[in-house]
Amino acid sequence: MTVMIRKMFLLCMCLALAACARSSTSRRAEEASGPAFKSSLAVLLENRAELALTPEQVDRFEKMDFTLHEKNIVLQHELEALRAQQKKGNRPWHGGYMGGGQHDLHGGKGGSTSAPPEAERERLQRRERLEQIGSTLRQMQDNDSEAYVQAEKLLTDAQKPRARELFSREREKLLEQLEAIHFQIRKGDY
């Protein structure tokens, strides 16, 4: 009986780990290929029934969203290129390892503790790309905020509280991306 329970437990653990690995892989792929964030206008349009948007509001928001998309398309392409370069060039130098020999005072096998010049140059390039990614996301955020301020003027007083809530929820996702970038830079993990 206990052998059967162990086998079932191991099977459940394997399935859970496989599901986690699959979801994190798909999330990373989505982040790398998908848009940086959903525009606030797209969020309003997705929730048109809940917000009780009039046909005139929907038409106006669609036009505004198209204009925003046109404004951000160059930034989106720049962001995708930066992310692709960052992913391709993400091979940080972790110090030399020399086989054989005595262990040094800190448990290592000796070897160089400073990066070669080309590794340091690549490290600085990765940091610059991360900073550019953050800057591009902020530019897109600024464009989106400006569009939302214009859109909010077209909302009724009854629609504004829920629209602001939806806008804030989407903005939190972007802020998480920016915070992750800042954390990487502060940590020196680039």
C-alpha beads as a LAMMPS data file, in Angstrom:
LAMMPS data file: protein, C-alpha beads

190 atoms
189 bonds

1 atom types
1 bond types

-500.0 500.0 xlo xhi
-500.0 500.0 ylo yhi
-500.0 500.0 zlo zhi

Masses

1 110.0

Atoms # bond

1 1 1 0.000 0.000 0.000
2 1 1 2.737 2.478 0.930
3 1 1 4.640 1.635 -2.267
4 1 1 1.539 2.526 -4.275
5 1 1 1.158 5.820 -2.381
6 1 1 4.817 6.672 -3.023
7 1 1 4.449 5.956 -6.723
8 1 1 1.327 8.106 -6.918
9 1 1 3.081 10.889 -5.002
10 1 1 6.086 10.759 -7.346
11 1 1 3.810 10.744 -10.376
12 1 1 1.932 13.803 -9.076
13 1 1 5.192 15.623 -8.363
14 1 1 6.517 14.873 -11.846
15 1 1 3.321 16.103 -13.456
16 1 1 3.331 19.263 -11.355
17 1 1 6.962 19.998 -12.239
18 1 1 6.281 19.401 -15.918
19 1 1 3.317 21.778 -15.802
20 1 1 5.394 24.463 -14.073
21 1 1 8.227 24.097 -16.570
22 1 1 5.815 24.307 -19.483
23 1 1 4.069 27.412 -18.135
24 1 1 7.304 29.279 -17.368
25 1 1 8.718 28.403 -20.790
26 1 1 5.588 29.620 -22.553
27 1 1 5.546 32.770 -20.405
28 1 1 9.167 33.526 -21.347
29 1 1 8.394 32.921 -25.015
30 1 1 5.356 35.196 -24.781
31 1 1 7.403 37.937 -23.095
32 1 1 10.082 37.718 -25.760
33 1 1 7.755 37.743 -28.758
34 1 1 4.612 39.474 -27.562
35 1 1 3.918 43.132 -27.080
36 1 1 5.455 44.890 -24.104
37 1 1 2.052 45.568 -22.591
38 1 1 -1.544 45.987 -23.590
39 1 1 -2.516 49.573 -24.302
40 1 1 -4.966 51.200 -21.923
41 1 1 -7.260 51.873 -24.881
42 1 1 -7.252 48.180 -25.801
43 1 1 -8.163 47.380 -22.186
44 1 1 -11.081 49.831 -22.327
45 1 1 -12.268 48.318 -25.602
46 1 1 -11.999 44.762 -24.248
47 1 1 -14.226 45.798 -21.367
48 1 1 -16.689 47.848 -23.416
49 1 1 -19.737 45.939 -22.153
50 1 1 -18.735 46.274 -18.504
51 1 1 -17.991 49.975 -18.977
52 1 1 -21.179 50.455 -21.037
53 1 1 -19.283 52.300 -23.759
54 1 1 -21.426 53.977 -26.367
55 1 1 -20.848 53.231 -30.066
56 1 1 -19.355 56.729 -30.410
57 1 1 -16.905 56.063 -27.573
58 1 1 -15.943 52.698 -29.063
59 1 1 -15.328 54.278 -32.461
60 1 1 -13.241 57.086 -30.966
61 1 1 -11.215 54.709 -28.754
62 1 1 -10.514 52.414 -31.704
63 1 1 -9.147 55.354 -33.686
64 1 1 -7.095 56.527 -30.721
65 1 1 -5.753 52.999 -30.180
66 1 1 -4.733 52.796 -33.839
67 1 1 -2.900 56.130 -33.533
68 1 1 -1.179 54.940 -30.354
69 1 1 -0.206 51.695 -32.058
70 1 1 1.319 53.651 -34.951
71 1 1 3.213 55.826 -32.472
72 1 1 4.542 52.806 -30.536
73 1 1 5.240 50.437 -33.444
74 1 1 8.787 51.709 -33.947
75 1 1 9.413 51.440 -30.199
76 1 1 7.934 47.916 -30.175
77 1 1 10.265 46.805 -32.975
78 1 1 13.205 48.397 -31.165
79 1 1 12.181 46.575 -27.983
80 1 1 11.947 43.224 -29.761
81 1 1 15.372 43.734 -31.350
82 1 1 16.911 44.658 -27.993
83 1 1 15.348 41.632 -26.301
84 1 1 16.610 39.332 -29.076
85 1 1 20.126 40.768 -28.757
86 1 1 19.956 40.464 -24.975
87 1 1 18.856 36.848 -25.200
88 1 1 21.518 36.011 -27.790
89 1 1 24.312 37.784 -25.928
90 1 1 23.358 36.523 -22.479
91 1 1 26.494 34.536 -21.695
92 1 1 28.011 36.224 -18.669
93 1 1 31.581 35.425 -17.702
94 1 1 31.751 33.627 -14.357
95 1 1 35.468 33.388 -13.824
96 1 1 38.078 30.965 -14.979
97 1 1 38.288 27.375 -13.900
98 1 1 41.481 25.503 -14.168
99 1 1 41.405 21.773 -13.785
100 1 1 43.954 20.082 -11.545
101 1 1 46.108 21.846 -9.010
102 1 1 45.487 22.807 -5.438
103 1 1 42.346 24.411 -4.070
104 1 1 42.898 28.017 -3.151
105 1 1 42.001 29.630 0.141
106 1 1 38.339 30.090 -0.864
107 1 1 37.767 26.561 -2.134
108 1 1 38.361 27.308 -5.819
109 1 1 40.891 25.763 -8.135
110 1 1 42.711 29.010 -8.754
111 1 1 42.593 30.913 -11.983
112 1 1 41.707 34.399 -12.992
113 1 1 39.209 36.359 -10.943
114 1 1 38.988 39.318 -13.313
115 1 1 37.165 39.074 -16.580
116 1 1 39.111 39.343 -19.826
117 1 1 38.628 42.686 -21.643
118 1 1 36.199 41.256 -24.223
119 1 1 34.037 39.684 -21.477
120 1 1 33.899 43.012 -19.622
121 1 1 32.983 44.826 -22.853
122 1 1 30.164 42.313 -23.494
123 1 1 28.971 42.746 -19.903
124 1 1 28.757 46.519 -20.360
125 1 1 26.882 46.029 -23.649
126 1 1 24.348 43.770 -21.872
127 1 1 23.862 46.449 -19.203
128 1 1 23.344 49.135 -21.860
129 1 1 20.783 46.950 -23.649
130 1 1 18.909 46.405 -20.386
131 1 1 18.881 50.147 -19.788
132 1 1 17.641 50.710 -23.367
133 1 1 14.889 48.139 -22.854
134 1 1 13.784 49.974 -19.717
135 1 1 13.918 53.333 -21.479
136 1 1 11.894 52.031 -24.430
137 1 1 9.250 50.564 -22.110
138 1 1 9.015 53.909 -20.301
139 1 1 8.575 55.751 -23.619
140 1 1 5.767 53.374 -24.556
141 1 1 4.260 53.854 -21.100
142 1 1 4.382 57.637 -21.509
143 1 1 2.641 57.411 -24.892
144 1 1 0.001 55.144 -23.405
145 1 1 -0.555 57.403 -20.400
146 1 1 -1.016 60.386 -22.681
147 1 1 -3.575 58.450 -24.757
148 1 1 -5.430 57.330 -21.623
149 1 1 -5.673 60.907 -20.321
150 1 1 -7.275 61.896 -23.631
151 1 1 -9.597 58.871 -23.543
152 1 1 -10.670 59.537 -19.970
153 1 1 -12.000 62.922 -21.044
154 1 1 -14.508 61.044 -23.222
155 1 1 -15.730 58.817 -20.371
156 1 1 -18.692 59.640 -18.197
157 1 1 -18.276 60.135 -14.458
158 1 1 -19.901 56.724 -13.925
159 1 1 -17.399 54.999 -16.255
160 1 1 -14.217 56.607 -14.910
161 1 1 -13.720 54.664 -11.627
162 1 1 -13.858 51.233 -13.278
163 1 1 -11.771 52.439 -16.237
164 1 1 -9.099 53.703 -13.844
165 1 1 -9.104 50.364 -12.048
166 1 1 -8.620 48.482 -15.327
167 1 1 -5.913 50.913 -16.404
168 1 1 -4.094 50.509 -13.073
169 1 1 -4.200 46.724 -13.247
170 1 1 -2.612 46.697 -16.687
171 1 1 -0.063 49.320 -15.650
172 1 1 1.010 47.116 -12.715
173 1 1 2.137 44.455 -15.196
174 1 1 4.363 46.972 -16.948
175 1 1 5.758 48.229 -13.669
176 1 1 6.669 44.637 -12.751
177 1 1 8.650 44.353 -15.998
178 1 1 10.445 47.633 -15.282
179 1 1 11.182 46.609 -11.692
180 1 1 12.640 43.290 -12.894
181 1 1 14.954 45.204 -15.237
182 1 1 16.013 47.610 -12.481
183 1 1 16.627 44.667 -10.130
184 1 1 18.842 42.986 -12.732
185 1 1 20.841 46.191 -13.181
186 1 1 21.191 46.770 -9.425
187 1 1 22.194 43.163 -8.878
188 1 1 24.688 43.303 -11.738
189 1 1 23.055 40.250 -13.327
190 1 1 23.441 41.179 -16.950

Bonds

1 1 1 2
2 1 2 3
3 1 3 4
4 1 4 5
5 1 5 6
6 1 6 7
7 1 7 8
8 1 8 9
9 1 9 10
10 1 10 11
11 1 11 12
12 1 12 13
13 1 13 14
14 1 14 15
15 1 15 16
16 1 16 17
17 1 17 18
18 1 18 19
19 1 19 20
20 1 20 21
21 1 21 22
22 1 22 23
23 1 23 24
24 1 24 25
25 1 25 26
26 1 26 27
27 1 27 28
28 1 28 29
29 1 29 30
30 1 30 31
31 1 31 32
32 1 32 33
33 1 33 34
34 1 34 35
35 1 35 36
36 1 36 37
37 1 37 38
38 1 38 39
39 1 39 40
40 1 40 41
41 1 41 42
42 1 42 43
43 1 43 44
44 1 44 45
45 1 45 46
46 1 46 47
47 1 47 48
48 1 48 49
49 1 49 50
50 1 50 51
51 1 51 52
52 1 52 53
53 1 53 54
54 1 54 55
55 1 55 56
56 1 56 57
57 1 57 58
58 1 58 59
59 1 59 60
60 1 60 61
61 1 61 62
62 1 62 63
63 1 63 64
64 1 64 65
65 1 65 66
66 1 66 67
67 1 67 68
68 1 68 69
69 1 69 70
70 1 70 71
71 1 71 72
72 1 72 73
73 1 73 74
74 1 74 75
75 1 75 76
76 1 76 77
77 1 77 78
78 1 78 79
79 1 79 80
80 1 80 81
81 1 81 82
82 1 82 83
83 1 83 84
84 1 84 85
85 1 85 86
86 1 86 87
87 1 87 88
88 1 88 89
89 1 89 90
90 1 90 91
91 1 91 92
92 1 92 93
93 1 93 94
94 1 94 95
95 1 95 96
96 1 96 97
97 1 97 98
98 1 98 99
99 1 99 100
100 1 100 101
101 1 101 102
102 1 102 103
103 1 103 104
104 1 104 105
105 1 105 106
106 1 106 107
107 1 107 108
108 1 108 109
109 1 109 110
110 1 110 111
111 1 111 112
112 1 112 113
113 1 113 114
114 1 114 115
115 1 115 116
116 1 116 117
117 1 117 118
118 1 118 119
119 1 119 120
120 1 120 121
121 1 121 122
122 1 122 123
123 1 123 124
124 1 124 125
125 1 125 126
126 1 126 127
127 1 127 128
128 1 128 129
129 1 129 130
130 1 130 131
131 1 131 132
132 1 132 133
133 1 133 134
134 1 134 135
135 1 135 136
136 1 136 137
137 1 137 138
138 1 138 139
139 1 139 140
140 1 140 141
141 1 141 142
142 1 142 143
143 1 143 144
144 1 144 145
145 1 145 146
146 1 146 147
147 1 147 148
148 1 148 149
149 1 149 150
150 1 150 151
151 1 151 152
152 1 152 153
153 1 153 154
154 1 154 155
155 1 155 156
156 1 156 157
157 1 157 158
158 1 158 159
159 1 159 160
160 1 160 161
161 1 161 162
162 1 162 163
163 1 163 164
164 1 164 165
165 1 165 166
166 1 166 167
167 1 167 168
168 1 168 169
169 1 169 170
170 1 170 171
171 1 171 172
172 1 172 173
173 1 173 174
174 1 174 175
175 1 175 176
176 1 176 177
177 1 177 178
178 1 178 179
179 1 179 180
180 1 180 181
181 1 181 182
182 1 182 183
183 1 183 184
184 1 184 185
185 1 185 186
186 1 186 187
187 1 187 188
188 1 188 189
189 1 189 190
